[in-house]
Amino acid sequence: MARPSHNIVVFECSARRDPRWWLMGVLGAAFVSASLMVNPKDNCSEGGECAPWLVPVAGAVGALGLVGAAGQLVANTRRGSRLDLEAGTLEWWQGRTRRRPGNHGFIALADISRIVVRRGDDSSDLISLYDQQGERLRLFDSEVIGETPEEWARKLVLFAPRIVFDLQD
């Protein structure tokens, strides 16, 4: 009989599955297309105010968005986190590709004493992990978890009940 895995992949997302990069590419392409279709000399309001400089600026902004999105989609960066119950660690990664590990780290569950979730507007909750001395563990953020910070923190506390969960409004 197969031994159950002690690695629980909590979350992993690639750039190609992240709608934000696709949206950025579409908006960038729309800005570039609009800048190519609008004649800067004809970019005047009915009141006679002209801003011919806006057309190339919109094109440049669109090109930056398009190149940025294309770079992420081609590189297919990944982000995520994994809880290894056997080793007692939380692994996280961000910006990982086939060729480079990106930002990553391992946090021993024994080193985490408290999880603080600060509720923000709509879905902009912030999460912070603190060690035994009360210092914030850097670089771990809500980008590497796949659900709301509150749901994720509650699940982690189930596996490590000694960790204090603090929800702040």
C-alpha positions in Angstrom: 0.0 0.0 0.0 1.3 3.5 -0.9 2.4 5.6 1.9 0.4 8.9 2.2 2.4 12.0 1.2 3.5 14.3 4.0 3.8 17.1 1.4 0.7 19.1 1.0 0.9 21.5 -1.9 -1.2 24.3 -0.6 -0.8 26.4 -3.8 1.1 26.8 -7.0 0.2 29.1 -9.9 2.1 29.7 -13.1 2.0 33.0 -15.1 0.1 31.3 -17.9 -2.7 30.4 -15.5 -2.7 33.8 -13.9 -5.4 36.1 -15.5 -3.5 39.2 -14.4 -0.8 38.7 -17.0 -3.2 38.0 -19.8 -5.3 41.1 -18.9 -2.1 43.2 -18.9 -1.2 41.9 -22.3 -4.6 42.6 -23.8 -4.7 46.1 -22.3 -1.2 46.8 -23.6 -2.1 45.6 -27.1 -5.3 47.8 -26.9 -3.2 50.9 -26.0 -0.7 50.1 -28.8 -3.4 49.6 -31.3 -5.2 52.8 -30.3 -2.0 54.8 -30.6 -1.4 53.5 -34.1 -5.0 54.3 -35.2 -5.3 57.8 -33.8 -3.5 60.6 -35.6 -1.8 62.8 -33.0 -2.7 66.0 -34.9 -6.4 65.1 -34.9 -6.4 64.4 -31.1 -8.5 67.5 -30.2 -11.6 68.0 -28.2 -14.6 69.8 -29.5 -13.5 72.9 -27.6 -10.3 73.0 -29.6 -7.9 71.7 -26.9 -5.3 69.5 -28.4 -2.9 67.0 -26.7 -0.9 65.4 -29.5 1.7 64.1 -27.1 -0.9 61.8 -25.4 -1.0 59.4 -28.4 2.7 58.4 -28.4 2.6 58.2 -24.5 -0.3 55.8 -24.7 1.6 53.8 -27.3 4.7 53.6 -25.1 2.7 52.7 -22.0 0.9 50.0 -24.0 4.2 48.6 -25.4 5.6 48.4 -21.8 2.5 46.5 -20.7 2.6 44.2 -23.7 6.4 43.5 -23.3 6.0 43.0 -19.5 3.1 40.5 -19.9 4.8 38.7 -22.8 8.0 38.3 -20.7 6.1 36.8 -17.8 4.1 34.5 -20.1 7.2 33.3 -22.0 9.2 32.7 -18.8 6.1 31.2 -17.2 7.1 32.2 -13.7 5.6 30.3 -10.8 4.7 31.1 -7.3 3.3 29.1 -4.4 3.8 27.4 -1.1 4.0 23.9 0.3 3.6 22.6 3.8 5.8 19.6 4.6 4.4 18.0 7.7 7.2 15.3 8.0 10.0 17.9 7.9 7.9 20.5 9.8 8.6 23.2 7.2 6.7 25.7 5.1 8.3 26.3 1.8 7.4 29.2 -0.4 8.6 30.4 -3.8 7.9 33.4 -6.2 9.3 34.1 -9.6 10.5 30.5 -10.1 11.3 29.4 -13.7 12.8 26.3 -15.2 16.3 27.9 -15.1 16.3 29.9 -11.9 14.8 29.4 -8.4 13.5 32.9 -7.9 12.8 34.2 -4.4 12.2 31.2 -2.1 12.6 30.1 1.4 11.9 27.5 4.0 10.4 28.4 7.4 10.3 25.9 10.2 6.9 25.6 11.6 8.5 25.6 15.1 9.8 29.1 14.3 6.4 30.5 13.6 4.7 31.8 16.8 2.0 34.0 15.3 0.2 34.7 12.1 -1.4 38.2 11.7 -4.0 38.9 9.0 -4.8 42.5 8.5 -8.1 43.0 6.7 -8.0 45.6 3.9 -10.4 46.8 1.4 -12.2 44.0 -0.5 -9.6 41.3 -1.1 -6.5 43.2 -0.2 -5.9 41.4 3.1 -2.2 41.3 4.3 -0.6 38.4 6.0 2.5 38.4 8.2 4.3 35.6 10.0 6.2 36.3 13.2 9.0 34.2 14.9 9.4 33.4 18.6 11.1 36.7 19.3 8.2 38.7 17.7 10.1 39.6 14.6 8.3 39.6 11.3 9.5 36.8 8.9 10.3 38.7 5.7 9.4 38.0 2.1 6.4 35.8 2.8 3.2 37.4 1.5 -0.2 36.7 0.2 1.1 36.2 -3.4 2.3 32.7 -2.5 -1.0 31.4 -1.0 -3.9 30.5 -3.2 -6.8 31.5 -1.0 -7.7 34.4 1.2 -5.0 34.9 3.9 -7.6 34.2 6.6 -8.6 30.8 5.2 -5.0 29.9 4.7 -4.0 30.9 8.2 -6.8 28.9 9.7 -5.8 25.8 7.8 -2.1 26.2 8.9 -3.2 26.6 12.5 -5.0 23.2 12.2 -1.6 21.5 11.4 0.3 23.5 14.0 -2.2 24.4 16.8 0.5 26.2 19.0 0.6 29.0 16.4 -1.5 32.0 17.4 -3.8 33.4 14.8 -4.6 37.1 15.0 -7.2 38.6 12.7 -7.1 42.4 12.7 -9.7 44.8 11.1 
